[in-house]
């Protein structure tokens, strides 16, 4: 693909994703069994299922989320310049999401869905049940988030962003996938980089062939965890699967839980240790915050190792407390550990 030389970027990262409000509640494994939920999984539910599960859950905490939304919030916490494209409805949760993402310094001006309440497409929500070991089980009602289309992709905003980050969860609906294609085309036309996260092994199983085709044609940077990576190539050999991914994209960053992460670029392979955490409270958002550090590092031209360290630091911060977004300023935390942006 021929690319023109890029000009100075207004934003480090512009993310395209599902605009979701998270509801996080503690639970025991017996609750998951009673609700017929697989621990650690993410599944899509309709409005009725979402309402029934919400009624059964323990008292929880509401927080603006969505995978890519969490990532750009992390970029902003690092002091980076971030933008976001995602769909909310004109309702209370939509107002909450819009306020929260703008409050952390992220540029967000995607037109709202005006008739969401009438059409059953209210602002999306993710019901997250967290077991005592910190594992999260997610049931997502996409609502308005699922209504993102090509018309919502602002090519000028895309062209002003060093890296355009696409959330794999949005690969399910066909209109949103078309929006992915439009965003990737606009990014490459402006000489920018395109990154995608695989998001969840269930997404990979549903769309493996299509994801591989998109990565080969349009993705410069791929982020995944080890389960998603091995599902993508149907290969239980981690190193072999990682090498396969590195052959079809410019940069591959793969997390391995407490074993840290591996980042590959061509023949270069860097292993990054996980930052120690006194107690894992909630793993929600760990991959999202890892992506924030890695993407900002790459956008700023840091080495793979330094970008990976920023990612690991952000992940360690978020798993030490409830919620998918940082509770302290990651820019300050990075400075404390001698990491420069």
C-alpha positions as CSV (number, residue, x, y, z in Angstrom):
1,X,0.0,0.0,0.0
2,X,1.5,3.4,-1.0
3,X,1.4,6.0,1.7
4,X,2.1,9.7,1.6
5,X,4.4,11.3,4.2
6,X,2.5,12.2,7.3
7,X,2.4,15.7,8.8
8,X,2.6,16.6,12.4
9,X,-0.3,14.9,14.3
10,X,-2.9,16.8,16.4
11,X,-3.6,13.6,18.3
12,X,-1.4,10.7,19.4
13,X,-4.2,8.1,19.3
14,X,-7.8,8.2,17.9
15,X,-9.8,5.2,18.9
16,X,-12.9,3.8,17.3
17,X,-15.0,1.6,19.6
18,X,-18.1,0.6,21.4
19,X,-19.2,3.5,23.7
20,X,-20.3,1.6,26.8
21,X,-21.1,2.3,30.4
22,X,-19.8,-0.4,32.7
23,X,-21.7,-1.8,35.8
24,X,-19.2,-3.7,38.0
25,X,-20.4,-5.9,40.8
26,X,-18.7,-8.5,43.1
27,X,-20.0,-12.1,42.9
28,X,-19.1,-15.6,43.8
29,X,-18.5,-18.4,41.3
30,X,-21.9,-19.9,42.3
31,X,-23.6,-16.8,41.0
32,X,-22.0,-17.3,37.6
33,X,-23.1,-20.9,37.5
34,X,-26.7,-20.0,38.5
35,X,-26.7,-17.4,35.6
36,X,-25.1,-19.9,33.2
37,X,-22.2,-17.6,32.6
38,X,-18.6,-18.8,31.8
39,X,-16.1,-17.2,34.1
40,X,-13.8,-14.8,32.2
41,X,-16.0,-14.7,29.1
42,X,-17.7,-11.8,27.2
43,X,-21.0,-12.3,25.6
44,X,-23.5,-10.1,23.9
45,X,-27.0,-10.0,25.3
46,X,-30.2,-8.3,24.3
47,X,-32.1,-5.6,26.2
48,X,-34.3,-8.2,28.1
49,X,-31.3,-10.4,29.1
50,X,-29.4,-7.3,30.2
51,X,-32.3,-6.1,32.4
52,X,-32.8,-9.5,34.0
53,X,-29.1,-9.9,34.8
54,X,-28.9,-6.4,36.2
55,X,-31.8,-7.1,38.5
56,X,-30.0,-10.3,39.8
57,X,-26.6,-8.7,40.3
58,X,-25.3,-7.3,43.6
59,X,-25.1,-3.6,44.2
60,X,-22.3,-2.2,41.9
61,X,-20.5,0.7,40.6
62,X,-21.3,2.5,37.3
63,X,-18.3,3.8,35.3
64,X,-17.9,4.8,31.7
65,X,-16.0,2.1,29.9
66,X,-15.9,0.4,26.5
67,X,-12.5,-1.1,25.6
68,X,-11.2,1.6,23.3
69,X,-12.8,4.3,25.5
70,X,-10.8,2.9,28.4
71,X,-7.6,3.0,26.3
72,X,-7.9,6.6,25.2
73,X,-8.7,7.5,28.8
74,X,-5.4,5.9,29.7
75,X,-3.6,7.8,26.9
76,X,-5.0,11.0,28.4
77,X,-3.9,10.0,31.8
78,X,-0.3,9.6,30.5
79,X,-0.5,13.2,29.2
80,X,-1.1,12.0,25.6
81,X,-3.5,13.6,23.1
82,X,-6.4,11.4,22.4
83,X,-9.7,11.4,20.4
84,X,-12.6,9.0,20.4
85,X,-15.3,7.9,17.9
86,X,-18.2,6.0,19.3
87,X,-22.0,6.1,19.4
88,X,-24.2,6.9,22.4
89,X,-27.9,7.7,22.6
90,X,-29.5,10.9,23.8
91,X,-30.2,9.5,27.3
92,X,-28.8,9.6,30.8
93,X,-26.1,7.0,30.3
94,X,-25.1,8.8,27.1
95,X,-24.6,12.0,29.1
96,X,-22.6,10.1,31.6
97,X,-20.3,8.6,29.0
98,X,-19.8,11.9,27.2
99,X,-19.0,13.8,30.4
100,X,-16.6,11.2,31.6
101,X,-14.6,10.8,28.5
102,X,-14.3,14.6,27.9
103,X,-13.4,15.1,31.6
104,X,-10.2,13.1,31.1
105,X,-9.2,15.3,28.2
106,X,-10.3,13.1,25.3
107,X,-11.8,14.8,22.2
108,X,-15.2,13.3,21.6
109,X,-17.8,14.8,19.2
110,X,-19.5,11.8,17.5
111,X,-23.1,12.7,16.8
112,X,-25.5,11.1,19.3
113,X,-28.3,8.7,18.3
114,X,-31.4,10.8,18.7
115,X,-34.1,8.1,18.7
116,X,-32.3,5.5,20.8
117,X,-35.0,5.2,23.5
118,X,-37.7,4.8,20.9
119,X,-35.9,2.2,18.8
120,X,-34.5,0.1,21.7
121,X,-31.0,1.3,21.1
122,X,-30.2,3.2,24.3
123,X,-26.6,3.8,25.3
124,X,-24.7,0.5,25.6
125,X,-23.9,-1.0,28.9
126,X,-21.6,-3.9,30.1
127,X,-22.6,-5.8,33.2
128,X,-19.4,-7.1,34.8
129,X,-19.4,-9.6,37.6
130,X,-16.1,-9.9,39.4
131,X,-15.1,-13.0,41.4
132,X,-12.8,-12.8,44.4
133,X,-9.8,-13.7,42.3
134,X,-10.3,-10.6,40.2
135,X,-11.6,-12.4,37.1
136,X,-14.3,-10.5,35.3
137,X,-17.2,-12.0,33.4
138,X,-19.0,-9.6,31.0
139,X,-22.4,-9.4,29.5
140,X,-22.7,-6.6,27.0
141,X,-25.8,-4.9,25.6
142,X,-24.5,-2.8,22.7
143,X,-27.5,-0.6,22.1
144,X,-26.5,2.6,20.5
145,X,-22.8,1.6,20.3
146,X,-23.9,-1.0,17.7
147,X,-25.3,1.8,15.5
148,X,-21.9,3.2,14.5
149,X,-21.7,3.6,10.7
150,X,-19.3,5.0,8.0
151,X,-21.1,8.3,8.4
152,X,-19.6,8.7,11.9
153,X,-16.1,8.4,10.7
154,X,-14.6,11.8,10.4
155,X,-11.7,11.5,7.9
156,X,-10.2,14.9,9.0
157,X,-10.0,13.6,12.6
158,X,-8.6,10.3,11.5
159,X,-6.0,12.1,9.4
160,X,-4.9,14.2,12.4
161,X,-4.1,11.2,14.5
162,X,-0.7,9.4,14.6
163,X,-2.3,6.0,15.3
164,X,-6.0,5.0,14.7
165,X,-7.0,2.3,17.1
166,X,-9.9,-0.1,16.2
167,X,-11.7,-2.1,18.9
168,X,-12.2,-5.7,17.9
169,X,-15.6,-5.9,19.6
170,X,-16.9,-3.6,16.9
171,X,-16.2,-6.3,14.3
172,X,-19.5,-8.0,14.9
173,X,-22.0,-5.7,13.2
174,X,-21.5,-5.2,9.4
175,X,-22.1,-1.4,9.4
176,X,-19.4,-1.0,12.1
177,X,-17.0,-3.2,10.1
178,X,-17.5,-1.0,7.1
179,X,-16.7,2.0,9.4
180,X,-13.4,0.1,10.3
181,X,-12.6,-0.1,6.6
182,X,-13.3,3.6,6.1
183,X,-11.2,4.6,9.1
184,X,-8.3,2.4,8.0
185,X,-8.5,3.8,4.5
186,X,-8.5,7.4,5.8
187,X,-5.6,6.7,8.1
188,X,-3.4,5.2,5.4
189,X,-4.3,8.0,2.9
190,X,-3.0,10.5,5.5
191,X,0.2,8.4,6.1
192,X,-1.0,7.3,9.6
193,X,-0.8,3.9,11.3
194,X,-3.7,1.6,12.0
195,X,-3.9,-0.5,15.1
196,X,-6.5,-3.2,16.1
197,X,-7.1,-5.1,19.2
198,X,-8.5,-8.6,18.9
199,X,-10.6,-7.9,22.1
200,X,-11.8,-11.4,23.0
201,X,-11.2,-14.9,21.9
202,X,-14.9,-15.3,21.3
203,X,-14.7,-12.5,18.8
204,X,-11.8,-14.2,17.1
205,X,-13.7,-17.5,16.9
206,X,-16.6,-15.8,15.3
207,X,-14.7,-13.8,12.7
208,X,-11.3,-15.5,12.4
209,X,-11.1,-15.5,8.6
210,X,-12.4,-11.9,8.3
211,X,-10.0,-10.7,11.0
212,X,-7.0,-12.3,9.4
213,X,-8.0,-10.7,6.0
214,X,-8.4,-7.3,7.7
215,X,-5.1,-7.5,9.5
216,X,-3.2,-8.5,6.4
217,X,-4.8,-5.7,4.3
218,X,-5.2,-2.9,6.8
219,X,-3.5,-3.3,10.2
220,X,0.0,-2.0,11.0
221,X,-0.2,-2.8,14.8
222,X,-2.1,-5.7,16.4
223,X,-2.7,-6.1,20.2
224,X,-3.9,-9.3,21.6
225,X,-3.7,-11.6,24.6
226,X,-2.2,-15.1,24.4
227,X,-5.6,-16.8,24.1
228,X,-6.8,-14.5,21.3
229,X,-3.5,-15.0,19.5
230,X,-3.7,-18.8,19.5
231,X,-7.3,-18.7,18.5
232,X,-6.5,-16.5,15.5
233,X,-4.0,-19.0,14.1
234,X,-5.6,-22.1,15.7
235,X,-2.2,-22.9,17.1
236,X,-1.5,-23.8,20.8
237,X,2.2,-23.0,20.3
238,X,2.5,-19.4,21.6
239,X,5.9,-18.7,20.0
240,X,4.8,-20.1,16.6
241,X,1.6,-18.1,16.7
242,X,3.4,-14.9,17.7
243,X,5.8,-15.4,14.8
244,X,2.9,-15.9,12.4
245,X,1.3,-12.6,13.6
246,X,4.6,-10.8,13.2
247,X,4.8,-11.9,9.6
248,X,1.5,-10.2,8.6
249,X,1.8,-6.9,10.6
250,X,4.4,-4.4,11.4
251,X,4.1,-4.6,15.2
252,X,2.5,-7.3,17.3
253,X,2.1,-6.8,21.1
254,X,0.8,-9.9,23.0
255,X,0.0,-9.9,26.7
256,X,0.5,-13.1,28.9
257,X,-1.1,-12.1,32.2
258,X,1.4,-12.3,35.1
259,X,4.1,-13.4,32.6
260,X,4.1,-9.9,31.1
261,X,4.1,-9.4,27.4
262,X,5.9,-10.0,24.1
263,X,6.3,-7.3,21.4
264,X,7.6,-8.2,18.0
265,X,8.6,-6.0,15.0
266,X,10.2,-7.9,12.1
267,X,13.0,-9.9,13.6
268,X,13.0,-7.9,16.8
269,X,11.4,-9.6,19.8
270,X,11.2,-7.9,23.2
271,X,9.9,-9.6,26.4
272,X,8.4,-7.2,28.9
273,X,7.9,-8.2,32.5
274,X,4.7,-7.5,34.3
275,X,4.9,-4.8,37.0
276,X,4.4,-6.3,40.5
277,X,1.0,-5.8,42.1
278,X,0.4,-6.3,45.8
279,X,-3.1,-7.6,45.2
280,X,-5.2,-8.2,42.1
281,X,-8.6,-6.6,42.8
282,X,-10.2,-6.5,39.3
283,X,-8.7,-7.3,36.0
284,X,-11.3,-5.2,34.0
285,X,-9.4,-2.9,31.7
286,X,-6.0,-4.5,32.1
287,X,-5.6,-5.1,28.4
288,X,-7.1,-1.7,27.6
289,X,-4.6,0.2,29.7
290,X,-1.7,-1.9,28.4
291,X,-2.8,-0.8,24.9
292,X,-2.8,2.8,26.1
293,X,0.9,2.7,27.1
294,X,2.0,0.7,24.1
295,X,0.2,2.9,21.6
296,X,1.3,6.2,23.1
297,X,4.9,4.9,23.3
298,X,4.7,3.9,19.6
299,X,3.1,7.2,18.6
300,X,5.9,9.1,20.4
301,X,8.6,7.0,18.7
302,X,9.8,5.1,21.8
303,X,11.5,1.7,21.6
304,X,9.4,-1.4,21.8
305,X,10.8,-2.1,25.3
306,X,9.9,1.4,26.7
307,X,6.5,1.3,25.0
308,X,5.9,-2.2,26.6
309,X,7.0,-0.9,30.0
310,X,4.4,1.9,29.8
311,X,1.8,-0.7,28.9
312,X,2.7,-3.0,31.8
313,X,2.8,-0.1,34.2
314,X,-0.7,1.1,33.2
315,X,-2.1,-2.5,33.5
316,X,-0.6,-2.9,36.9
317,X,-2.3,0.3,38.1
318,X,-5.7,-0.6,36.9
319,X,-5.9,-4.2,38.2
320,X,-5.1,-3.0,41.8
321,X,-8.5,-1.3,42.1
322,X,-12.1,-1.6,40.9
323,X,-12.9,-0.1,37.5
324,X,-11.3,-0.1,34.0
325,X,-9.7,3.3,34.1
326,X,-6.7,4.7,36.0
327,X,-7.3,6.2,39.5
328,X,-4.0,8.0,39.6
329,X,-2.3,10.1,36.8
330,X,-0.3,7.6,34.8
331,X,2.0,10.4,33.7
332,X,3.1,10.9,37.3
333,X,3.4,7.1,37.9
334,X,5.6,6.8,34.8
335,X,7.9,9.6,36.1
336,X,8.2,7.8,39.4
337,X,9.5,4.7,37.6
338,X,11.8,6.7,35.4
339,X,9.8,6.1,32.2
340,X,9.9,9.1,29.8
341,X,7.3,9.9,27.2
